[in-house]
Amino acid sequence: MPKPNKKQPKRTVLISCMHCKTNLFKYRKGGKGALVKCFVERITEDYTHDKIHCPQCEQEFARETMIRGAPALKIIGGKVHMK
């Protein structure tokens, strides 16, 4: 399996909780599609305590996993908003 691209994407998106609208992190996203997974190395600013729970409402929005040999967060559908 190929590793994620070493060259970071230029586009930065702000990811927030869908329930309470709290900012979770800033992420360097590549492509135009929906946010399905977040590679940990592409997170530029982290506003959470443990990367998988919202600091405001304590709702779980992701699960930690390994994708193509790199640590990543699998986003649970409908839990986050990207802008």
N, C-alpha and C positions, 0 to 999 in steps of 0.2 A: 504494500500500500504506500502511495506517495505521501510525504509529509505536507503540512500546510505551507503555503508560499512564505518564504523568509522575508520578502519585501512586503512591508506593511501597506495596506490600502490607505489612500489619502482621505477618504470620506470618514468623518467622525459623526456618530449618532449618539443622542442622549436617550438612555433607556430608563423608563420610570414605571412604577407600580400602577397597574390598571385600577386597583381598588382604592388606594389613597393618594395617588398622584405624586408620591415621593420619588425623588431622583435616586436611582440605584447605581448606575455607572455610565461612564462615557466609553464608547467602544469604537474601534476602527473597523468598520464593516466594508466588505467587498461585495459587489454585485447589487442587483436591484430587488431581489426577492425578499420574502418574509424572514424574520429573525427566528431561526430554528435552533441554532447552536452558537455559542460564544467561546472562542478560544481564549484561555486565560491570559496568554501572552499579548493579546491585542487589547485588553482592557487598559485604558490610559488613566482613568480616575475612578476609584472605587469608593462609594459612599456607604457600603454595607459593612456588617461586622463579620459575617461568615460566607458571603458570596451567594448563598442560596435562599436566604430569608430577607424579607423587607424589614428595615430597621424601625419603621413606624407601626405597621399593623401586624408584623410577625408572620405574614403569609408566605408560604414556600412558593417560589416562582421558577426554580430550576433544580436540576439534579446534577451532581458532579459525575463525570465519566471521562473515559479516554477515547478520543477520536483520532484515528490515523497516527497513533503513538504520541499524541500531545494531549495534555489535560484540557478539558473543555467543560462547559456548562450546557446541558440540554434544557432548553427553555420549555416550560409547560405552556401549552396553548391557551391563549386568552388571559394570561396573568401579567403580561408586561405590555407597555406601549413604547414605540420607537419614533423619535422625531429628529 
